[in-house]
Amino acid sequence: MPHAILTAIGADRPGLVDEVSQFIFDRGGNIEDSRMVNLRGQFAIMVLVGGAEEVFGRMRQEMPDLSRQTALHAELREAQ
């Protein structure tokens, strides 16, 4: 199964983990591992996502929606 890593960073607030997770699940992705940290009010998350190539295509296309919804700077990169 192909994998990608979603990274996102921005101001912390309640509900961010749920919103990022829901974004992944709604597009057919599966969260396989994650790391999160809050440093003085800044939140960072890295998520290893498994899924078919079309899942990642949809996520890439809709990444601006995630950034608008969460106010996080988000990127998706292919995992080797």
N, C-alpha and C positions, 0 to 999 in steps of 0.2 A: 504494500500500500504506500502510495506517495505521502510525503510529509512536508509541512511548511511551518515556519515559525512566525507567529504574530507578535509584534512588540508594540507597546503603547505606553506613553508617558504624558503626564499632565497633573493638574491640581487634583488632589484627593477629595473625594466626597462619597457619601453613602451610595451604594448601589452600582458602583462601577464594575465590580467583578461580575455581577449578575448581567449587566448590559453587554459586556464583552462576550461572556459565555453564551448568552442568547443569540448574539450576532453570529457566532460560530455555528451553533446548533441549527438555527433557522436556515442556514445555507448548506446543511448536510455534513458539516465537519464534526470530528470527534476529538475532544480534548484528551491527549495522552499524557501530558505532563505540563506543569506550570510552575513559575516562580514569581513572587510578588514582593514588593518592598515599598514602604512609605518612609521617605526621608524628609523631615521637616515640612510636611504637607504636600510634598510631591510624590505621586504614585507612579510606579513602574510595574509593568507586567510583561512577562514573556510566556507564550503558550505554544507548546508543540501540538500541532493539529494534524490529524490523519484524515485522509479522504481521497476521493477520486479527483483527477485533474480538473474536471468541470466545477467541482466544489471550490477549488482555489481560483479558478477563473472568475467565478461569481463573487468570491470574497474580494479579489483585487478590484473588480469593477465597482463594488459597493463600499470599498474602504472609505471614500469620502463621506458616505452616510454615517458610518461608525464615528468618524472624527467629529462630524457636526453634532451627532446625538450625545456623545460623551465629553466633548471638548478635549479629547486626548489626541496627541499626534500619534497616528497608528501606521504601521508598515507590515507588509507580508513578504517574507523571503523564503525561497525554496530551501529545504533542509537537505543536506547531502547524506 
